[in-house]
Each structure stands twice: as structure tokens, then as C-alpha cells.
Amino acid sequence: MRLIVENRFALFGLVALALLALFGVAFAIQPINARIGASAPDTLRPDLAARVCPAPHEASDDAESAVAAFAPRVSRDDEGELRAVPLAEVDGDPGAQTLGEELTEPGRVWRTDVSDATRPTSLRAEGSLASGLDAAQTTVSDDGITEVRCAAPSIGTWFALPGAEDPDDVELEALTAHLANPEDFRATVSVDIYTMEGPSYSPDSRGIHLDPGESTELDVTELIQNTGALGVHVRTSTGRVAASLLAEHSSGHSDWVPPTRAPDDVQVVPGVPGGEGTRRLFVAAPGDEPVRALVRVVTERADADDATEAEPLALNVPPAASAWLSLEGALAEAPGTVVVEADAPVVAGVSVETVDDGKVVETAYTAAVDPLSGPLDTTAVIPDMPEGVDVELVLGALEEDAQVVATPIAADGSMGDAVRAEVAAGTTHVFGTDTEGWGAPSGADPRDGYAVRLELLEDSGPVYAARVLRSGDAVSVLPVTPAPVRVLLPEVRDSMTGIVP
């Protein structure tokens, strides 16, 4: 052995032999990889999924909150399980408090009341109920409507929204990050905030430890003073967390801020509702260089003549900071889709304020999302259409015409009449229950609510979607994200990463 160590030629021979053995193993298992689909791009149907809905915000004593979930049926043989428990409960423990009834069949709406919940709701789905799953929590009260998509645990989540210094004195009074760890291992999370002046943080927003089943609420109000725009990044250094963000305003109303897409050069924000009130775009640039963004608004008019739409609006964002832009002039009270094209990665979101006699009565938010597009992201799910509110689907198409079919589905799985929406390229189309003749399936109990499945037709161009709820002056927006039944697997072929960790 000593002779081998001291002889460099012997060591070289041993290394060469080891490499030959390694590549021999790779060559030997190549047919196996081909059989399991790892040697070429392939798809997989997920069979495990987790979602977390934050504890409902106590808007008023009459508030009613419900969590709804839906996974589409693909074949008659589909089966699985969806189960919900308060987050601190141990999932799978016979003694755990199950919320609502367990669901074992896709194609049905799962719904349970969480008005009295004081902890986040943890949903776990297995089998066919994990593919194409979406879940949301809706709260309806005399004070307004709030809703939040139940978040999947992630290593990073972004938000874009106004800060505490509003030019119209509609101040953000409190901002709270709801963080939950539904996993079986510990998570360490930090919250980065990008103001108009640059990064803002404190020791309390760094290195937050969450044990399995643990959740916390982090008040970051002190970090957002004296700024009109924010970018918020919730990230983990170990584990994954489900993050939600609650904004409370000095006027008394509050709403959940939807997460936005990760930084990218192009962001598209759907679902800006029409009507009076302010409409503001917020853009944050996490990089170390200043960013110039061009902003255009796509409305119901395909060929606009005004200069605002002919020439994009320009927005300059300082490095590692945020900025905002007023959209009222470009929208002219029409519903719209906002397109942001920047020379470096940014995140984007839009705030919506409704007014009555000149007074702000409600605030809502929408954010950038991926479009429904082929070949895999052709399906989306809106899990809860609550009773007693007006519903609009706001659909935006950019470069190509788009065709979408909306199918209402009752709690028992029965389907209503499917309705087709045509969206011309370069326009935004409002698809409302009061104008298009669609709604809950006939015979369904309206108290159970219903879900809507959106399907992109073959040969259709991409479409960006959001659901808008209205009740009097109250408004809420839920950006719609694709809920694919199958996901793409990466290609692994002729690579050492196939056998070396």
C-alpha cells in the first residue's frame, strides 16, 4: 500500500481505473434509464401535494371564512385522499382533529368552514387528488371580501405592494407575514424587504427557526415606513415554508396580497378590475444595477388611438429597491392586463382601491402569474365561488387569439353548462356571471359553493386570467395560476449526475 501511495504512476492508474468503472456503470444502466423515461423529456402525474391556508383575519364578528379545494378528474380509475387538519396537529395521527370530511374522489369540491380557526389549516393530498390541485380561503363579511390562495411550501416567495407612505393618505397601517412549516423537518426563513430607498431589514426578520408543524406571524410594519412601494421576498436557507402576506390599511379594510412570479425580465399582471379609484403598479428590482421598465396596459380595445397605449409608460427602479406607477390614465376605468418589460429581472404587482363619494372603501391586490399555455399548463382551477357575490373572470391575451372554456362544478361533482370565451389578441375580456349566462350548476345547493375549471382549447394562444369578486363596493382579486395534471421531468442522459449525487 505504501508503495502505491508513493508511486505517482500507480495512483494515476488507480484513478483511471475508478473512472472507467464509473462510466461503465453509467453505460450499463443506460437502458434502465430509457425504460423509466429518464433518457428523454417525459411527464409525471404528481401523487403528493401540501397546501397551507393562514388563520383567517378577524375582519368583524359576522365574518364567515371557508377553505375550498378542487382537483379535476382525469379518468374513471382516479382515486386518492385529501385531508385537512390544524397545522400543529400531526398529519396521520389518529388523534388529529380532522377538518371537514376526507375526500377520496377527484372531481368533487372539498369545502369546510374555518371561521373559528385560530391556526393555519394544513391540507395534504395523495394519489389523483394531488394532481391539478388548487385551494383557497375566502372570508365574506359586511366589511368586505378577502381571499387568499392556500400556499404550497417553497424555498422562496415574492410579493409586490404599496408601502406605508401613500400619496393619497391611504396608509398601510400594518403588514404581517404569515409563515408556516408543514414539513417534517426544521425550516429557517428570512424576510427581505426592498423599499424605494433600498433594502430594509432587522434582526427579527433574519434566521427565523420553524420546527415541523410550527407557524408564526412576523410584523414588519416598522420596516416599511416612509416608502411608497415594496418588494417582499420570503426565503429559506433550510427547509421550506408556506408564506402569506396580510396588509391592513388605516381606513379599516384589509386584504391578503397574492404572491407574484419570481424575478424575470417580463411580468404580466392580469385581473385589474374596471371602475373608479386608484390603480397602481409596483415594481421591485432585487439586482445591484438600476432597471428601466416599459409598461403597457391591455384593455378591451384592440386598436387604441390614444398615445398612452401607443407609447409604453417608462418606470425607473433603483438597484435593490422598488418604484410605483399610476395606471388610472392608461386604464381609463376599464378592466385591463398590465405588461412589464424590463432590462433586468423584476417582480410586479398592482393595487386596486374602490371609492364611494371620494372615500376609499376597499383595497385589493393582483400579481404577475404564468399564463395558461400549451402543452401542459392548459388547465386552471378556481376552487371556491362563494354564494351571494358577483363573479368576473378577467382574461387577457397578448400576441395571439385565445379560447377558454369555463365549466362550473358542484360539490357533488355534477357539471353545469360549459361556456366558451373568445379573447382577441391584444385585448382583455371580462367574462361575468351576470353577462355570459354561466354560474352554479342547476340543482346545486348555493351554500356549498362551486368550483370552476378553466381549459385552454387546442391551438389557442396563451391567456392570463384572474377572478374578481364584487359585493356592493367590496372587491377582491384572485390571480389564476395554471394547475397542470402532469408536470415535465428534466432530461438526464449521458451525465455523471445520473449516478453521482
N, C-alpha and C positions, 0 to 999 in steps of 0.2 A: 504493500500500500504506500509506504514512504517513497519507494522508487517511482511509482506512478505520479505522486504529488510533485516530486522534484523534477520530473521529466515533462517539459512543456509539450513535447510532441505527443506523449501519452495522454495528457489532459485534452489536447486538441482532438485526439481520436475519440475519447470518451464523449466529448461534446457533440462531435459529428454523429456518433452512433445514437446518441439520445435524440438528436433532431430527426434522424432517419426513422427512428421508432415512432416519434410523434406524428410525422407526416404519413407514416404507414398506417397508423391508427385512423387518421383522418380519411385516408383513401379507402380503408376497409369499411368505414361506417357511412361513406357517401351514399350507397344505395339505400341505407336505412333512412337517411335524411330525406331522400327523394320520396320514399314511401309515405313519410309523415308530413310532407308538404313544406319542409324547411329549405329545400333547394330551389324554390321558386316562390314568387309572391302568392300568398294564399290568404284566406279569411277564416275567422274563427267566431263562433257564436258565444258570447260571454255567458258563464254559468254562475258567477258570483258578483254581487253588487252591494254596496253600502251607501246609505244616504243619511244625513243628519239635518233635522229641522230645528232651528233655535227655539228656545222657550218664547211663547208669544209675548209681544209687548202689550202691557196693560193700558190700552187707549182709554177705556171707560168701563163702567160696570156692566153695560149692556153688550159688550163686545163678544162676538162668537167666533171662535177660531177652529179651523178644521184642517187636517192633513189628508191629502188625497194622493194616490199613486196609481199608475197605469202602465202595463206592459202589453203590447199588442200580441195577438195570437197569430202564429205563422203556420202551424199545421195542427191537425186534429190530435196528434200524439203529444202535443206540448203539455208539460206538467212541471211543477216546481213548488216553491214555497216563498211567501212574503210574510215577514213577522216584524212587529214593531214593539219596542219597549222603551221606557225612560232610559236615557243614556247611561246612568250609573248602574243600572241593572246588568247582570251578566247574561249576555245572549246565549241561549241554550240551556240555562239553568232552569230546572222545572219550577223553581220557586219564583222566577222572574215575573213581574207584573206585565202581562201582555196587553197592549193597547189595541182595542178593536178585535175583530176576528181574523184568524190567519187565513190568507188567501193561497189557494193551491192551483188555481187555474188562470192563465193569462187571458186577456181579452175582456176582463171584468174590472170595474173601478173599485179600488180599495179606498175606504174613507173612514176616518174616525174623528171624534170631537176632542180637541185638546185645549178647550177654553180655560180649564183649571190647571193646566200643566205648569209646573214651576221649573222643570228641567228640559233640556233638549230631547227630542224624540229621535231614536235610532231605528232606522229601517234596514233590514237585511233581506236580500232576495237570493234565491238559489234556483238552479235549473232555468227553464224558459222564462221565468219571471224576472231574471236578471238582464235579459237582452231587450233593448229598446225601452228600458225603464226610465220613467221620469216621475218626480214627486214635487209637490208644492204645498205651502201652508198659506191659507187665506184667512184674514181677520176682517169681519164686517161689523161696523158699529155706527151709531148716529154721528160719530165724529169723522167717519170716512172709511176708506178701504186700504188695507195694507196686505201685501203678499210677498212671499219670498220663496224662491226655488230651494228645495232641500239639497244641500251641497254634498258632493262626493268628497271624501278625504283626498287631499292633494299636498304636494310639496310647495306649491305657490299659487296665490290667488291675487288678482289685481282689481282695483276699484278706481273710478274717476268721478269726482263730485265737487260741489261748491265748498268753499271754506267758511269760516266764521264771520268774515267781513264781507257783507253783501252790499253792493252799491245802492240797492233799493231798501236797505234797512230790514230785510227779511233774514235775520241772522240764524246761523246754525248754532243752536244753543248747546247741543251735546252730540258727541259722536262716540259710539261704543262698538268695539269689535267683539263679536261673539265667537269664541274659539272652542272647538270640541275635538276630542280624540276618541274615535270609535274603534281604534285598532287594538290589537292585543299586546302592543309594545309601546314603550315610552316615546313621547314626541317633545322636541324642543323647537319653539317657534319665536320669531321676531316680527315686529311690525315696523316697516319703513314708510315714512310719510314724506312726500315731495310737495312742498308749498311753492308759491310764486317766488319766494326768496331763496329756495333751495331745500336741502334735506332737513327734517326736524325729527328728533328722537329723544328718548330719555332712558335711564337705566331700567325703568319699569317696562319698556317696550322691547327689551332685548333679552334673549335667553329664557323665555317663559317655559317652564317644565310642566308637561301634562302627562300624568300617568294614564294607563289604559282606562277608558270609561270616564275620564275626568274632563270637565269643561270649566271655562272661566269667561268673565266679561271684563274687557280692558277698556277703561275710559281714556280716550286720547284727546279729549276736548282741549286740554292745555297746550297740546302740540299744534293746534290748527288756528290759533288766534292771529289776527291781523293779516289774514290772507284770503283771497277771493276764489282760489282754485286749489284742488288737492288731487294728488295721485297716492293711493294707498296700496302697499304691497305686503301681504301676509305670506311669510316664507318659513320653511322649516330647515333646520340643519340636521335633525334626525327625525325619523318617523313622518307621519302625515297628519294633517288636521283639516277639519271642515270649518270654513270661515264664512261668517255673515256679518254685515255692517248695517247698523241702525243709526239713522240721522233724525234728530229731534230739533224742531225749529221753535223760535221764540214766539211764533204765532199760535203754538199749541199743537200743531199737526206733526206727524212723524211718518217715516216710511223706511222700508228696507232698501238699501242700494244694491242693485244687481251686480254681480261680478262682470268684469269686462275681459275681452281677449287679452292674452299676453302681448307684450310689446311687438309691434310689427310696423312695416312701412305704410301699409294700407289698412284702415279700420273703417267698418261700415256699421252705423248705429241705426237700427230700424225702430219703427213704432213711435215717432214723435207725434202726439195727437194734435189735431187741429183745435182752434178756438183761441180765445183771448188769454192773455197772461204771458209771462216771460218764458222764453225757450233759450237755454244757454248750453253751449258746447264747452266741455272741459277736456283739456289735453295735457298729459304729463309725459315728459321725456326723461327716462332714467339714465341716459348716457352722459358722458362727460363733455359733449360738444353741443353747442346751440343747434336748435332744429327749426326749420321752416316748414310749415304745413299749409297745404292748399285745401280749402274746404268748399264743397259744393252740396247743394240741397236738391234732392229729387222729390218733386211733388206730383200732384195728379196731372199737371200739364206736361205733355211730352215735348212740346216745342215752345219754350218760354221765350218771350221777346225782351224781357227786362234785362238790364246789364248785370244785375246781381247774379242771376243764374248763368249768363253767358260768360262772365269772368269770375272764377273762383275767388272766394274770400281768402285772405292771407292771415296766418297766425304765426308769430314768432315765439318760440318757447326757449327759455334759458336752459343751460345744461343742468341736469339733475334737478329739475324744477317743473312747474306747471303753469298753464295760462288758460284764459277763457275767452269766449267769443259770443256775442249776442246773435241770435238767429231769427229774431222776430221779423226783421225786414225781409230776409230771404224767404221765410215761410209764408208771410202774409196771412197768418191764421189758418193755413192749410196743413193737413197732415203731411208728414214727409219722412224721408230716409236721408241720413247725413253721411256723406263720404269724406273721409280724411285721407289725404295722400301726403306723406311726409318724406323728407330726405334722410331720415333715420328712424329707428323704431320708437313708437309712441303707444300710449294707451288712451282711450277716449270714452266719454260718457256724456249724456245730456240730462239736464234737469228741466222739469216741467212744472210751472206754477199756474194754477187756475185762480181767477179773480171773480169777485162779486161786489159790485158797487165800488170798484177800485181797491178792494181789500183782498189780500191773498187768503184763500180758504183751504187750499190743498197743494201739496207738493208731491211729485212723483219723479221717478228716475228710469232711464233706459240706458243700455250699454251696448258696446260692439259685440257682435256674435258671428259665428261661422254661418254661411248660408246653407240652405237645403240644396244639395247638388249631387250629381251622379259621380261614380256609380253606387256608392254605399250610403252616403248621407242624404237619402231621398225621403226619409220619414222623420216626423217630429210628433211629439205628444204634448197636449195641453191637459194635464191630469184633472183639473178642477174648474168647472164652470158653475159658480155658485148661483143660488136662487135669488131672484129679485133684483138683479143688476143688468144693465145693458152691456152687451159684449161686442167688441170690434176686433177683427183681425186686420192689422195693417201690414200689407205685403209690398215689398219694394223689389223691382227688377232693374238691373243696371244696363248691361250691354246686350242682353238677349231677351226675347219674349219668354214669359214663364207661365206655366199652367199648374195649378194646385187643386187637389180635391180635398175637401174637408168633410169628415164623416163623424157625426155625433154618436157617442156610445154610452148607453145607460149603465147603471151599476150592475145589472144582471147580465150584461154583455150584449143585449139587443141593440141593433144599429138603427139609427134614423136615416133619413134621406141624405145621401151624399150630394154635395153641391160643389160645382166646379167654378174656380175663379181664374179669369184671364188677366194677366198683368203685362201690359205692353212695355217694351224695353225703354228705359229712361223715365219710368213713372212709378208712383206709389198708389196702390189701390186699397181702399177701405172696404172691408168685407164684413158687414154688420148683420147681426141677427134681425134687426128691425128693417133692413133694406134688401137682404138677399133671400129671406124666406127660409132660413135654416135655424135650428135650435135643438132643444132636447128631444129625444125620440118620443113619439106619441105613446102614451100609456105609462111612461116612466114617472116615478114619484119625484117631483121637483126638489123635495127636501134632501134627496140623496145626491143631488148634483149630477153632473155627467162629464165625460171626457170628450176630447176632440182629437182625432188622428188626422194629421196632415200628410199627404202623399204627393210627391212631385211626379208628374207624368213623364213618360218616356219622351225623349227629345226636347224636354223643357230646359230652358236656361236656368241658372241659379236664382234663388229667390231668398230675400231676407224678410223675416217675419217677427211680429210681436203681437201680444194680446193686450187689449186695453179694456179695463172695466170702468164703467161710469155709473154713479148713483147720485143724482142731483148734481151738486157742484164737485163731488168727490171723484177722483180719478186715480187709477193705478195702472202701471205698465209692467208687463212681464215679457222680456225678450225671449223669443223661442229659439232654442238650440236644437240641432239635429239629435235624434235618438236612434242611432243605427242598430239594427238587429244583428248585423255582423260587422266585425272590425277587421282592419287589414293587419296581417302579420308581416314583420320585416323579413327581407330575404337574407338568408345566411347560407353562403355557398363558397367552398374553397377558401375558407378563412380559419385561422387558428382560433378565433373567438368561438368557433363552433364546439371546441373541445377544451379550451383553456379558459378558466373563469376570469 
